[in-house]
């Protein structure tokens, strides 16, 4: 019940920028909105990651060994973070019954929020490279 209450409180905040999602009219509409938000944040994550890879390649172009080491560490970090995000969100939605819209909606929100945080972290790395 606590998770459902938290979901209902956070839902409008997560969706405020999504067209037609400010006041979902049904569980299925809430799910569709959460999926839209999740897909958008996932695309943004992929873009931020690609930008960082390109920036590392550019910044270390004259030092191929360091460039490769940095890229390898970045790739390992991203894979580990993706695994962490997915496992963390599975824990967060555990109280929901399996195969329910509420569970899937909450899972989408969790992934979206964690992904937004990761995007900010990747952008911080990018600023450090440029700085």
Backbone as XML, in Angstrom:
<?xml version="1.0"?>
<chain id="A" units="angstrom">
  <residue number="1" name="UNK">
    <atom name="N" x="0.814" y="-1.186" z="0.000"/>
    <atom name="CA" x="0.000" y="0.000" z="0.000"/>
    <atom name="C" x="0.865" y="1.260" z="0.000"/>
  </residue>
  <residue number="2" name="UNK">
    <atom name="N" x="1.983" y="1.216" z="0.728"/>
    <atom name="CA" x="2.884" y="2.372" z="0.756"/>
    <atom name="C" x="3.419" y="2.668" z="-0.642"/>
  </residue>
  <residue number="3" name="UNK">
    <atom name="N" x="3.757" y="1.603" z="-1.380"/>
    <atom name="CA" x="4.286" y="1.780" z="-2.727"/>
    <atom name="C" x="3.242" y="2.410" z="-3.637"/>
  </residue>
  <residue number="4" name="UNK">
    <atom name="N" x="2.002" y="1.970" z="-3.514"/>
    <atom name="CA" x="0.936" y="2.526" z="-4.341"/>
    <atom name="C" x="0.740" y="3.997" z="-4.025"/>
  </residue>
  <residue number="5" name="UNK">
    <atom name="N" x="0.774" y="4.356" z="-2.759"/>
    <atom name="CA" x="0.636" y="5.753" z="-2.357"/>
    <atom name="C" x="1.792" y="6.573" z="-2.918"/>
  </residue>
  <residue number="6" name="UNK">
    <atom name="N" x="3.010" y="6.052" z="-2.809"/>
    <atom name="CA" x="4.173" y="6.745" z="-3.347"/>
    <atom name="C" x="4.040" y="6.912" z="-4.856"/>
  </residue>
  <residue number="7" name="UNK">
    <atom name="N" x="3.576" y="5.879" z="-5.519"/>
    <atom name="CA" x="3.379" y="5.936" z="-6.962"/>
    <atom name="C" x="2.392" y="7.032" z="-7.321"/>
  </residue>
  <residue number="8" name="UNK">
    <atom name="N" x="1.302" y="7.113" z="-6.597"/>
    <atom name="CA" x="0.290" y="8.116" z="-6.890"/>
    <atom name="C" x="0.794" y="9.534" z="-6.637"/>
  </residue>
  <residue number="9" name="UNK">
    <atom name="N" x="1.694" y="9.684" z="-5.678"/>
    <atom name="CA" x="2.261" y="10.996" z="-5.389"/>
    <atom name="C" x="3.288" y="11.386" z="-6.457"/>
  </residue>
  <residue number="10" name="UNK">
    <atom name="N" x="4.148" y="10.454" z="-6.837"/>
    <atom name="CA" x="5.215" y="10.745" z="-7.781"/>
    <atom name="C" x="4.742" y="10.795" z="-9.225"/>
  </residue>
  <residue number="11" name="UNK">
    <atom name="N" x="3.686" y="10.100" z="-9.521"/>
    <atom name="CA" x="3.219" y="9.980" z="-10.897"/>
    <atom name="C" x="3.048" y="11.318" z="-11.597"/>
  </residue>
  <residue number="12" name="UNK">
    <atom name="N" x="2.326" y="12.272" z="-11.027"/>
    <atom name="CA" x="2.155" y="13.548" z="-11.722"/>
    <atom name="C" x="3.473" y="14.297" z="-11.935"/>
  </residue>
  <residue number="13" name="UNK">
    <atom name="N" x="4.398" y="14.164" z="-11.015"/>
    <atom name="CA" x="5.685" y="14.836" z="-11.159"/>
    <atom name="C" x="6.485" y="14.274" z="-12.323"/>
  </residue>
  <residue number="14" name="UNK">
    <atom name="N" x="6.448" y="12.963" z="-12.468"/>
    <atom name="CA" x="7.206" y="12.320" z="-13.528"/>
    <atom name="C" x="6.629" y="12.613" z="-14.898"/>
  </residue>
  <residue number="15" name="UNK">
    <atom name="N" x="5.353" y="12.821" z="-14.955"/>
    <atom name="CA" x="4.695" y="12.944" z="-16.241"/>
    <atom name="C" x="4.325" y="14.363" z="-16.629"/>
  </residue>
  <residue number="16" name="UNK">
    <atom name="N" x="4.639" y="15.315" z="-15.809"/>
    <atom name="CA" x="4.161" y="16.675" z="-16.063"/>
    <atom name="C" x="4.557" y="17.197" z="-17.432"/>
  </residue>
  <residue number="17" name="UNK">
    <atom name="N" x="5.677" y="16.734" z="-17.964"/>
    <atom name="CA" x="6.123" y="17.222" z="-19.262"/>
    <atom name="C" x="5.563" y="16.396" z="-20.420"/>
  </residue>
  <residue number="18" name="UNK">
    <atom name="N" x="4.911" y="15.301" z="-20.142"/>
    <atom name="CA" x="4.393" y="14.443" z="-21.195"/>
    <atom name="C" x="2.975" y="14.858" z="-21.565"/>
  </residue>
  <residue number="19" name="UNK">
    <atom name="N" x="2.754" y="15.005" z="-22.844"/>
    <atom name="CA" x="1.461" y="15.431" z="-23.359"/>
    <atom name="C" x="0.348" y="14.473" z="-22.931"/>
  </residue>
  <residue number="20" name="UNK">
    <atom name="N" x="-0.680" y="15.011" z="-22.321"/>
    <atom name="CA" x="-1.852" y="14.225" z="-21.960"/>
    <atom name="C" x="-1.675" y="13.314" z="-20.766"/>
  </residue>
  <residue number="21" name="UNK">
    <atom name="N" x="-0.586" y="13.436" z="-20.050"/>
    <atom name="CA" x="-0.331" y="12.522" z="-18.944"/>
    <atom name="C" x="-0.443" y="13.188" z="-17.579"/>
  </residue>
  <residue number="22" name="UNK">
    <atom name="N" x="-0.852" y="14.415" z="-17.533"/>
    <atom name="CA" x="-0.965" y="15.098" z="-16.244"/>
    <atom name="C" x="-2.005" y="14.462" z="-15.340"/>
  </residue>
  <residue number="23" name="UNK">
    <atom name="N" x="-3.088" y="14.019" z="-15.926"/>
    <atom name="CA" x="-4.158" y="13.391" z="-15.147"/>
    <atom name="C" x="-4.613" y="12.125" z="-15.867"/>
  </residue>
  <residue number="24" name="UNK">
    <atom name="N" x="-3.899" y="11.028" z="-15.647"/>
    <atom name="CA" x="-4.283" y="9.784" z="-16.319"/>
    <atom name="C" x="-5.710" y="9.386" z="-15.938"/>
  </residue>
  <residue number="25" name="UNK">
    <atom name="N" x="-6.430" y="8.917" z="-16.915"/>
    <atom name="CA" x="-7.840" y="8.606" z="-16.711"/>
    <atom name="C" x="-8.096" y="7.155" z="-16.324"/>
  </residue>
  <residue number="26" name="UNK">
    <atom name="N" x="-7.084" y="6.317" z="-16.441"/>
    <atom name="CA" x="-7.254" y="4.905" z="-16.108"/>
    <atom name="C" x="-5.895" y="4.294" z="-15.818"/>
  </residue>
  <residue number="27" name="UNK">
    <atom name="N" x="-5.907" y="3.083" z="-15.310"/>
    <atom name="CA" x="-4.653" y="2.364" z="-15.056"/>
    <atom name="C" x="-3.887" y="2.125" z="-16.349"/>
  </residue>
  <residue number="28" name="UNK">
    <atom name="N" x="-4.617" y="1.796" z="-17.399"/>
    <atom name="CA" x="-3.933" y="1.536" z="-18.671"/>
    <atom name="C" x="-3.344" y="2.830" z="-19.236"/>
  </residue>
  <residue number="29" name="UNK">
    <atom name="N" x="-4.022" y="3.951" z="-19.032"/>
    <atom name="CA" x="-3.477" y="5.241" z="-19.474"/>
    <atom name="C" x="-2.236" y="5.591" z="-18.651"/>
  </residue>
  <residue number="30" name="UNK">
    <atom name="N" x="-2.278" y="5.351" z="-17.365"/>
    <atom name="CA" x="-1.108" y="5.597" z="-16.510"/>
    <atom name="C" x="0.067" y="4.733" z="-16.964"/>
  </residue>
  <residue number="31" name="UNK">
    <atom name="N" x="-0.232" y="3.483" z="-17.304"/>
    <atom name="CA" x="0.825" y="2.594" z="-17.790"/>
    <atom name="C" x="1.417" y="3.112" z="-19.093"/>
  </residue>
  <residue number="32" name="UNK">
    <atom name="N" x="0.581" y="3.502" z="-20.026"/>
    <atom name="CA" x="1.069" y="4.021" z="-21.306"/>
    <atom name="C" x="1.930" y="5.265" z="-21.102"/>
  </residue>
  <residue number="33" name="UNK">
    <atom name="N" x="1.492" y="6.136" z="-20.214"/>
    <atom name="CA" x="2.278" y="7.338" z="-19.918"/>
    <atom name="C" x="3.621" y="6.964" z="-19.303"/>
  </residue>
  <residue number="34" name="UNK">
    <atom name="N" x="3.611" y="6.013" z="-18.375"/>
    <atom name="CA" x="4.874" y="5.606" z="-17.736"/>
    <atom name="C" x="5.816" y="4.988" z="-18.755"/>
  </residue>
  <residue number="35" name="UNK">
    <atom name="N" x="5.259" y="4.246" z="-19.689"/>
    <atom name="CA" x="6.096" y="3.633" z="-20.725"/>
    <atom name="C" x="6.694" y="4.710" z="-21.640"/>
  </residue>
  <residue number="36" name="UNK">
    <atom name="N" x="5.907" y="5.723" z="-21.947"/>
    <atom name="CA" x="6.399" y="6.826" z="-22.770"/>
    <atom name="C" x="7.550" y="7.545" z="-22.074"/>
  </residue>
  <residue number="37" name="UNK">
    <atom name="N" x="7.375" y="7.808" z="-20.785"/>
    <atom name="CA" x="8.427" y="8.484" z="-20.008"/>
    <atom name="C" x="9.678" y="7.613" z="-19.951"/>
  </residue>
  <residue number="38" name="UNK">
    <atom name="N" x="9.497" y="6.326" z="-19.726"/>
    <atom name="CA" x="10.626" y="5.400" z="-19.645"/>
    <atom name="C" x="11.376" y="5.347" z="-20.975"/>
  </residue>
  <residue number="39" name="UNK">
    <atom name="N" x="10.658" y="5.222" z="-22.071"/>
    <atom name="CA" x="11.300" y="5.143" z="-23.381"/>
    <atom name="C" x="12.057" y="6.433" z="-23.704"/>
  </residue>
  <residue number="40" name="UNK">
    <atom name="N" x="11.476" y="7.563" z="-23.338"/>
    <atom name="CA" x="12.138" y="8.851" z="-23.567"/>
    <atom name="C" x="13.427" y="8.945" z="-22.753"/>
  </residue>
  <residue number="41" name="UNK">
    <atom name="N" x="13.372" y="8.575" z="-21.488"/>
    <atom name="CA" x="14.580" y="8.658" z="-20.655"/>
    <atom name="C" x="15.640" y="7.675" z="-21.142"/>
  </residue>
  <residue number="42" name="UNK">
    <atom name="N" x="15.231" y="6.518" z="-21.629"/>
    <atom name="CA" x="16.182" y="5.545" z="-22.154"/>
    <atom name="C" x="16.873" y="6.080" z="-23.411"/>
  </residue>
  <residue number="43" name="UNK">
    <atom name="N" x="16.127" y="6.731" z="-24.282"/>
    <atom name="CA" x="16.738" y="7.352" z="-25.473"/>
    <atom name="C" x="17.726" y="8.440" z="-25.059"/>
  </residue>
  <residue number="44" name="UNK">
    <atom name="N" x="17.352" y="9.239" z="-24.070"/>
    <atom name="CA" x="18.239" y="10.307" z="-23.599"/>
    <atom name="C" x="19.510" y="9.733" z="-22.974"/>
  </residue>
  <residue number="45" name="UNK">
    <atom name="N" x="19.369" y="8.626" z="-22.255"/>
    <atom name="CA" x="20.539" y="7.965" z="-21.676"/>
    <atom name="C" x="21.480" y="7.498" z="-22.776"/>
  </residue>
  <residue number="46" name="UNK">
    <atom name="N" x="20.935" y="6.862" z="-23.794"/>
    <atom name="CA" x="21.772" y="6.374" z="-24.892"/>
    <atom name="C" x="22.493" y="7.523" z="-25.586"/>
  </residue>
  <residue number="47" name="UNK">
    <atom name="N" x="21.806" y="8.633" z="-25.755"/>
    <atom name="CA" x="22.428" y="9.800" z="-26.388"/>
    <atom name="C" x="23.555" y="10.369" z="-25.505"/>
  </residue>
  <residue number="48" name="UNK">
    <atom name="N" x="23.298" y="10.510" z="-24.220"/>
    <atom name="CA" x="24.322" y="11.030" z="-23.309"/>
    <atom name="C" x="25.543" y="10.106" z="-23.281"/>
  </residue>
  <residue number="49" name="UNK">
    <atom name="N" x="25.297" y="8.812" z="-23.284"/>
    <atom name="CA" x="26.388" y="7.834" z="-23.274"/>
    <atom name="C" x="27.209" y="7.934" z="-24.553"/>
  </residue>
  <residue number="50" name="UNK">
    <atom name="N" x="26.548" y="8.028" z="-25.699"/>
    <atom name="CA" x="27.252" y="8.159" z="-26.976"/>
    <atom name="C" x="28.076" y="9.446" z="-27.016"/>
  </residue>
  <residue number="51" name="UNK">
    <atom name="N" x="27.509" y="10.523" z="-26.506"/>
    <atom name="CA" x="28.242" y="11.794" z="-26.472"/>
    <atom name="C" x="29.495" y="11.678" z="-25.616"/>
  </residue>
  <residue number="52" name="UNK">
    <atom name="N" x="29.382" y="11.005" z="-24.482"/>
    <atom name="CA" x="30.536" y="10.838" z="-23.610"/>
    <atom name="C" x="31.599" y="9.963" z="-24.276"/>
  </residue>
  <residue number="53" name="UNK">
    <atom name="N" x="31.188" y="8.886" z="-24.919"/>
    <atom name="CA" x="32.154" y="8.042" z="-25.634"/>
    <atom name="C" x="32.891" y="8.845" z="-26.700"/>
  </residue>
  <residue number="54" name="UNK">
    <atom name="N" x="32.144" y="9.652" z="-27.440"/>
    <atom name="CA" x="32.758" y="10.466" z="-28.492"/>
    <atom name="C" x="33.718" y="11.497" z="-27.890"/>
  </residue>
  <residue number="55" name="UNK">
    <atom name="N" x="33.330" y="12.098" z="-26.781"/>
    <atom name="CA" x="34.181" y="13.102" z="-26.138"/>
    <atom name="C" x="35.469" y="12.477" z="-25.616"/>
  </residue>
  <residue number="56" name="UNK">
    <atom name="N" x="35.372" y="11.285" z="-25.043"/>
    <atom name="CA" x="36.571" y="10.590" z="-24.563"/>
    <atom name="C" x="37.483" y="10.280" z="-25.744"/>
  </residue>
  <residue number="57" name="UNK">
    <atom name="N" x="36.901" y="9.770" z="-26.813"/>
    <atom name="CA" x="37.704" y="9.447" z="-28.005"/>
    <atom name="C" x="38.413" y="10.680" z="-28.548"/>
  </residue>
  <residue number="58" name="UNK">
    <atom name="N" x="37.711" y="11.783" z="-28.563"/>
    <atom name="CA" x="38.287" y="13.030" z="-29.057"/>
    <atom name="C" x="39.362" y="13.578" z="-28.116"/>
  </residue>
  <residue number="59" name="UNK">
    <atom name="N" x="39.056" y="13.586" z="-26.835"/>
    <atom name="CA" x="39.979" y="14.152" z="-25.846"/>
    <atom name="C" x="41.281" y="13.364" z="-25.725"/>
  </residue>
  <residue number="60" name="UNK">
    <atom name="N" x="41.216" y="12.060" z="-25.939"/>
    <atom name="CA" x="42.392" y="11.205" z="-25.774"/>
    <atom name="C" x="42.913" y="10.681" z="-27.116"/>
  </residue>
  <residue number="61" name="UNK">
    <atom name="N" x="42.605" y="11.386" z="-28.168"/>
    <atom name="CA" x="42.976" y="10.943" z="-29.505"/>
    <atom name="C" x="44.492" y="10.805" z="-29.668"/>
  </residue>
  <residue number="62" name="UNK">
    <atom name="N" x="45.262" y="11.619" z="-28.996"/>
    <atom name="CA" x="46.727" y="11.533" z="-29.113"/>
    <atom name="C" x="47.342" y="10.537" z="-28.139"/>
  </residue>
  <residue number="63" name="UNK">
    <atom name="N" x="46.504" y="9.954" z="-27.285"/>
    <atom name="CA" x="46.975" y="8.970" z="-26.303"/>
    <atom name="C" x="46.111" y="7.706" z="-26.403"/>
  </residue>
  <residue number="64" name="UNK">
    <atom name="N" x="46.354" y="6.909" z="-27.444"/>
    <atom name="CA" x="45.474" y="5.772" z="-27.722"/>
    <atom name="C" x="45.341" y="4.760" z="-26.583"/>
  </residue>
  <residue number="65" name="UNK">
    <atom name="N" x="46.412" y="4.549" z="-25.852"/>
    <atom name="CA" x="46.338" y="3.574" z="-24.759"/>
    <atom name="C" x="45.429" y="4.085" z="-23.635"/>
  </residue>
  <residue number="66" name="UNK">
    <atom name="N" x="45.599" y="5.350" z="-23.265"/>
    <atom name="CA" x="44.733" y="5.938" z="-22.234"/>
    <atom name="C" x="43.282" y="6.013" z="-22.703"/>
  </residue>
  <residue number="67" name="UNK">
    <atom name="N" x="43.115" y="6.355" z="-23.987"/>
    <atom name="CA" x="41.760" y="6.417" z="-24.543"/>
    <atom name="C" x="41.073" y="5.060" z="-24.416"/>
  </residue>
  <residue number="68" name="UNK">
    <atom name="N" x="41.766" y="4.011" z="-24.800"/>
    <atom name="CA" x="41.173" y="2.677" z="-24.740"/>
    <atom name="C" x="40.869" y="2.262" z="-23.305"/>
  </residue>
  <residue number="69" name="UNK">
    <atom name="N" x="41.775" y="2.587" z="-22.403"/>
    <atom name="CA" x="41.552" y="2.263" z="-20.989"/>
    <atom name="C" x="40.317" y="3.001" z="-20.448"/>
  </residue>
  <residue number="70" name="UNK">
    <atom name="N" x="40.214" y="4.276" z="-20.772"/>
    <atom name="CA" x="39.072" y="5.089" z="-20.327"/>
    <atom name="C" x="37.767" y="4.532" z="-20.914"/>
  </residue>
  <residue number="71" name="UNK">
    <atom name="N" x="37.775" y="4.247" z="-22.223"/>
    <atom name="CA" x="36.570" y="3.711" z="-22.869"/>
    <atom name="C" x="36.165" y="2.368" z="-22.268"/>
  </residue>
  <residue number="72" name="UNK">
    <atom name="N" x="37.135" y="1.517" z="-21.998"/>
    <atom name="CA" x="36.832" y="0.219" z="-21.381"/>
    <atom name="C" x="36.198" y="0.396" z="-20.002"/>
  </residue>
  <residue number="73" name="UNK">
    <atom name="N" x="36.769" y="1.300" z="-19.206"/>
    <atom name="CA" x="36.219" y="1.550" z="-17.872"/>
    <atom name="C" x="34.814" y="2.150" z="-17.959"/>
  </residue>
  <residue number="74" name="UNK">
    <atom name="N" x="34.625" y="3.021" z="-18.893"/>
    <atom name="CA" x="33.307" y="3.629" z="-19.090"/>
    <atom name="C" x="32.269" y="2.578" z="-19.499"/>
  </residue>
  <residue number="75" name="UNK">
    <atom name="N" x="32.650" y="1.706" z="-20.408"/>
    <atom name="CA" x="31.727" y="0.641" z="-20.840"/>
    <atom name="C" x="31.396" y="-0.307" z="-19.680"/>
  </residue>
  <residue number="76" name="UNK">
    <atom name="N" x="32.399" y="-0.685" z="-18.919"/>
    <atom name="CA" x="32.165" y="-1.549" z="-17.754"/>
    <atom name="C" x="31.256" y="-0.857" z="-16.732"/>
  </residue>
  <residue number="77" name="UNK">
    <atom name="N" x="31.510" y="0.415" z="-16.516"/>
    <atom name="CA" x="30.700" y="1.184" z="-15.579"/>
    <atom name="C" x="29.241" y="1.246" z="-16.039"/>
  </residue>
  <residue number="78" name="UNK">
    <atom name="N" x="29.044" y="1.485" z="-17.327"/>
    <atom name="CA" x="27.672" y="1.576" z="-17.837"/>
    <atom name="C" x="26.950" y="0.246" z="-17.715"/>
  </residue>
  <residue number="79" name="UNK">
    <atom name="N" x="27.622" y="-0.832" z="-18.059"/>
    <atom name="CA" x="26.986" y="-2.164" z="-17.928"/>
    <atom name="C" x="26.633" y="-2.461" z="-16.470"/>
  </residue>
  <residue number="80" name="UNK">
    <atom name="N" x="27.548" y="-2.133" z="-15.566"/>
    <atom name="CA" x="27.290" y="-2.363" z="-14.143"/>
    <atom name="C" x="26.131" y="-1.498" z="-13.664"/>
  </residue>
  <residue number="81" name="UNK">
    <atom name="N" x="26.089" y="-0.258" z="-14.110"/>
    <atom name="CA" x="25.005" y="0.630" z="-13.694"/>
    <atom name="C" x="23.660" y="0.134" z="-14.207"/>
  </residue>
  <residue number="82" name="UNK">
    <atom name="N" x="23.609" y="-0.324" z="-15.460"/>
    <atom name="CA" x="22.356" y="-0.847" z="-16.015"/>
    <atom name="C" x="21.855" y="-2.044" z="-15.201"/>
  </residue>
  <residue number="83" name="UNK">
    <atom name="N" x="22.772" y="-2.914" z="-14.843"/>
    <atom name="CA" x="22.413" y="-4.066" z="-14.023"/>
    <atom name="C" x="21.903" y="-3.617" z="-12.649"/>
  </residue>
  <residue number="84" name="UNK">
    <atom name="N" x="22.608" y="-2.660" z="-12.047"/>
    <atom name="CA" x="22.196" y="-2.123" z="-10.754"/>
    <atom name="C" x="20.802" y="-1.507" z="-10.841"/>
  </residue>
  <residue number="85" name="UNK">
    <atom name="N" x="20.572" y="-0.673" z="-11.857"/>
    <atom name="CA" x="19.269" y="-0.022" z="-12.013"/>
    <atom name="C" x="18.152" y="-1.059" z="-12.098"/>
  </residue>
  <residue number="86" name="UNK">
    <atom name="N" x="18.353" y="-2.052" z="-12.942"/>
    <atom name="CA" x="17.306" y="-3.046" z="-13.142"/>
    <atom name="C" x="17.050" y="-3.866" z="-11.879"/>
  </residue>
  <residue number="87" name="UNK">
    <atom name="N" x="18.104" y="-4.252" z="-11.186"/>
    <atom name="CA" x="17.936" y="-5.025" z="-9.947"/>
    <atom name="C" x="17.317" y="-4.172" z="-8.845"/>
  </residue>
  <residue number="88" name="UNK">
    <atom name="N" x="17.744" y="-2.918" z="-8.751"/>
    <atom name="CA" x="17.199" y="-2.010" z="-7.750"/>
    <atom name="C" x="15.702" y="-1.796" z="-7.977"/>
  </residue>
  <residue number="89" name="UNK">
    <atom name="N" x="15.328" y="-1.610" z="-9.219"/>
    <atom name="CA" x="13.913" y="-1.381" z="-9.514"/>
    <atom name="C" x="13.083" y="-2.643" z="-9.287"/>
  </residue>
  <residue number="90" name="UNK">
    <atom name="N" x="13.660" y="-3.801" z="-9.500"/>
    <atom name="CA" x="12.942" y="-5.047" z="-9.185"/>
    <atom name="C" x="12.643" y="-5.129" z="-7.688"/>
  </residue>
  <residue number="91" name="UNK">
    <atom name="N" x="13.584" y="-4.692" z="-6.877"/>
    <atom name="CA" x="13.357" y="-4.656" z="-5.434"/>
    <atom name="C" x="12.256" y="-3.647" z="-5.099"/>
  </residue>
  <residue number="92" name="UNK">
    <atom name="N" x="12.319" y="-2.492" z="-5.742"/>
    <atom name="CA" x="11.347" y="-1.432" z="-5.453"/>
    <atom name="C" x="9.916" y="-1.853" z="-5.773"/>
  </residue>
  <residue number="93" name="UNK">
    <atom name="N" x="9.731" y="-2.679" z="-6.788"/>
    <atom name="CA" x="8.368" y="-3.071" z="-7.178"/>
    <atom name="C" x="7.965" y="-4.438" z="-6.636"/>
  </residue>
  <residue number="94" name="UNK">
    <atom name="N" x="8.812" y="-5.023" z="-5.839"/>
    <atom name="CA" x="8.525" y="-6.360" z="-5.309"/>
    <atom name="C" x="7.159" y="-6.471" z="-4.615"/>
  </residue>
  <residue number="95" name="UNK">
    <atom name="N" x="6.744" y="-5.453" z="-3.845"/>
    <atom name="CA" x="5.451" y="-5.581" z="-3.161"/>
    <atom name="C" x="4.241" y="-5.688" z="-4.097"/>
  </residue>
  <residue number="96" name="UNK">
    <atom name="N" x="4.396" y="-5.294" z="-5.345"/>
    <atom name="CA" x="3.279" y="-5.388" z="-6.289"/>
    <atom name="C" x="3.135" y="-6.806" z="-6.802"/>
  </residue>
  <residue number="97" name="UNK">
    <atom name="N" x="1.915" y="-7.202" z="-7.057"/>
    <atom name="CA" x="1.674" y="-8.512" z="-7.643"/>
    <atom name="C" x="2.308" y="-8.597" z="-9.029"/>
  </residue>
  <residue number="98" name="UNK">
    <atom name="N" x="2.853" y="-9.758" z="-9.333"/>
    <atom name="CA" x="3.473" y="-9.968" z="-10.643"/>
    <atom name="C" x="2.437" y="-9.804" z="-11.750"/>
  </residue>
  <residue number="99" name="UNK">
    <atom name="N" x="2.919" y="-9.404" z="-12.897"/>
    <atom name="CA" x="2.090" y="-9.289" z="-14.099"/>
    <atom name="C" x="0.875" y="-8.377" z="-13.930"/>
  </residue>
  <residue number="100" name="UNK">
    <atom name="N" x="1.061" y="-7.277" z="-13.195"/>
    <atom name="CA" x="-0.024" y="-6.312" z="-13.063"/>
    <atom name="C" x="0.404" y="-4.988" z="-13.683"/>
  </residue>
  <residue number="101" name="UNK">
    <atom name="N" x="-0.558" y="-4.216" z="-14.063"/>
    <atom name="CA" x="-0.274" y="-2.896" z="-14.632"/>
    <atom name="C" x="0.406" y="-2.016" z="-13.587"/>
  </residue>
  <residue number="102" name="UNK">
    <atom name="N" x="-0.029" y="-2.121" z="-12.344"/>
    <atom name="CA" x="0.573" y="-1.298" z="-11.284"/>
    <atom name="C" x="2.057" y="-1.605" z="-11.142"/>
  </residue>
  <residue number="103" name="UNK">
    <atom name="N" x="2.420" y="-2.868" z="-11.214"/>
    <atom name="CA" x="3.824" y="-3.259" z="-11.099"/>
    <atom name="C" x="4.626" y="-2.724" z="-12.279"/>
  </residue>
  <residue number="104" name="UNK">
    <atom name="N" x="4.117" y="-2.919" z="-13.474"/>
    <atom name="CA" x="4.823" y="-2.465" z="-14.669"/>
    <atom name="C" x="4.925" y="-0.936" z="-14.719"/>
  </residue>
  <residue number="105" name="UNK">
    <atom name="N" x="3.874" y="-0.270" z="-14.290"/>
    <atom name="CA" x="3.890" y="1.191" z="-14.249"/>
    <atom name="C" x="4.947" y="1.668" z="-13.260"/>
  </residue>
  <residue number="106" name="UNK">
    <atom name="N" x="4.977" y="1.069" z="-12.100"/>
    <atom name="CA" x="5.967" y="1.432" z="-11.081"/>
    <atom name="C" x="7.382" y="1.117" z="-11.546"/>
  </residue>
  <residue number="107" name="UNK">
    <atom name="N" x="7.544" y="0.013" z="-12.224"/>
    <atom name="CA" x="8.853" y="-0.364" z="-12.761"/>
    <atom name="C" x="9.330" y="0.680" z="-13.775"/>
  </residue>
  <residue number="108" name="UNK">
    <atom name="N" x="8.421" y="1.123" z="-14.621"/>
    <atom name="CA" x="8.774" y="2.165" z="-15.590"/>
    <atom name="C" x="9.199" y="3.448" z="-14.894"/>
  </residue>
  <residue number="109" name="UNK">
    <atom name="N" x="8.480" y="3.833" z="-13.853"/>
    <atom name="CA" x="8.829" y="5.049" z="-13.113"/>
    <atom name="C" x="10.187" y="4.931" z="-12.448"/>
  </residue>
  <residue number="110" name="UNK">
    <atom name="N" x="10.423" y="3.805" z="-11.831"/>
    <atom name="CA" x="11.700" y="3.592" z="-11.152"/>
    <atom name="C" x="12.849" y="3.690" z="-12.149"/>
  </residue>
  <residue number="111" name="UNK">
    <atom name="N" x="12.723" y="2.983" z="-13.255"/>
    <atom name="CA" x="13.773" y="3.019" z="-14.276"/>
    <atom name="C" x="13.972" y="4.432" z="-14.809"/>
  </residue>
  <residue number="112" name="UNK">
    <atom name="N" x="12.875" y="5.137" z="-15.013"/>
    <atom name="CA" x="12.959" y="6.505" z="-15.535"/>
    <atom name="C" x="13.710" y="7.415" z="-14.575"/>
  </residue>
  <residue number="113" name="UNK">
    <atom name="N" x="13.360" y="7.354" z="-13.313"/>
    <atom name="CA" x="14.006" y="8.217" z="-12.327"/>
    <atom name="C" x="15.489" y="7.899" z="-12.189"/>
  </residue>
  <residue number="114" name="UNK">
    <atom name="N" x="15.812" y="6.626" z="-12.093"/>
    <atom name="CA" x="17.219" y="6.256" z="-11.969"/>
    <atom name="C" x="17.996" y="6.624" z="-13.234"/>
  </residue>
  <residue number="115" name="UNK">
    <atom name="N" x="17.354" y="6.481" z="-14.369"/>
    <atom name="CA" x="17.995" y="6.814" z="-15.639"/>
    <atom name="C" x="18.257" y="8.306" z="-15.731"/>
  </residue>
  <residue number="116" name="UNK">
    <atom name="N" x="17.325" y="9.102" z="-15.272"/>
    <atom name="CA" x="17.541" y="10.556" z="-15.278"/>
    <atom name="C" x="18.741" y="10.933" z="-14.401"/>
  </residue>
  <residue number="117" name="UNK">
    <atom name="N" x="18.872" y="10.264" z="-13.274"/>
    <atom name="CA" x="20.031" y="10.510" z="-12.411"/>
    <atom name="C" x="21.335" y="10.115" z="-13.118"/>
  </residue>
  <residue number="118" name="UNK">
    <atom name="N" x="21.304" y="8.998" z="-13.822"/>
    <atom name="CA" x="22.504" y="8.538" z="-14.536"/>
    <atom name="C" x="22.869" y="9.518" z="-15.649"/>
  </residue>
  <residue number="119" name="UNK">
    <atom name="N" x="21.873" y="10.040" z="-16.337"/>
    <atom name="CA" x="22.132" y="11.014" z="-17.391"/>
    <atom name="C" x="22.871" y="12.217" z="-16.805"/>
  </residue>
  <residue number="120" name="UNK">
    <atom name="N" x="22.427" y="12.678" z="-15.664"/>
    <atom name="CA" x="23.107" y="13.809" z="-15.025"/>
    <atom name="C" x="24.549" y="13.447" z="-14.686"/>
  </residue>
  <residue number="121" name="UNK">
    <atom name="N" x="24.775" y="12.231" z="-14.213"/>
    <atom name="CA" x="26.131" y="11.782" z="-13.904"/>
    <atom name="C" x="27.006" y="11.717" z="-15.148"/>
  </residue>
  <residue number="122" name="UNK">
    <atom name="N" x="26.468" y="11.187" z="-16.240"/>
    <atom name="CA" x="27.228" y="11.138" z="-17.490"/>
    <atom name="C" x="27.530" y="12.545" z="-17.992"/>
  </residue>
  <residue number="123" name="UNK">
    <atom name="N" x="26.568" y="13.433" z="-17.851"/>
    <atom name="CA" x="26.788" y="14.821" z="-18.256"/>
    <atom name="C" x="27.856" y="15.495" z="-17.402"/>
  </residue>
  <residue number="124" name="UNK">
    <atom name="N" x="27.930" y="15.121" z="-16.137"/>
    <atom name="CA" x="29.000" y="15.647" z="-15.272"/>
    <atom name="C" x="30.369" y="15.185" z="-15.765"/>
  </residue>
  <residue number="125" name="UNK">
    <atom name="N" x="30.471" y="13.906" z="-16.148"/>
    <atom name="CA" x="31.734" y="13.400" z="-16.701"/>
    <atom name="C" x="32.090" y="14.176" z="-17.975"/>
  </residue>
  <residue number="126" name="UNK">
    <atom name="N" x="31.082" y="14.442" z="-18.788"/>
    <atom name="CA" x="31.301" y="15.169" z="-20.033"/>
    <atom name="C" x="31.819" y="16.579" z="-19.758"/>
  </residue>
  <residue number="127" name="UNK">
    <atom name="N" x="31.250" y="17.240" z="-18.763"/>
    <atom name="CA" x="31.705" y="18.585" z="-18.398"/>
    <atom name="C" x="33.146" y="18.563" z="-17.908"/>
  </residue>
  <residue number="128" name="UNK">
    <atom name="N" x="33.501" y="17.532" z="-17.144"/>
    <atom name="CA" x="34.874" y="17.415" z="-16.649"/>
    <atom name="C" x="35.857" y="17.270" z="-17.808"/>
  </residue>
  <residue number="129" name="UNK">
    <atom name="N" x="35.462" y="16.518" z="-18.826"/>
    <atom name="CA" x="36.336" y="16.351" z="-19.982"/>
    <atom name="C" x="36.517" y="17.675" z="-20.724"/>
  </residue>
  <residue number="130" name="UNK">
    <atom name="N" x="35.457" y="18.427" z="-20.812"/>
    <atom name="CA" x="35.492" y="19.693" z="-21.555"/>
    <atom name="C" x="36.188" y="20.786" z="-20.750"/>
  </residue>
  <residue number="131" name="UNK">
    <atom name="N" x="36.136" y="20.617" z="-19.423"/>
    <atom name="CA" x="36.563" y="21.652" z="-18.521"/>
    <atom name="C" x="37.950" y="21.997" z="-18.400"/>
  </residue>
</chain>
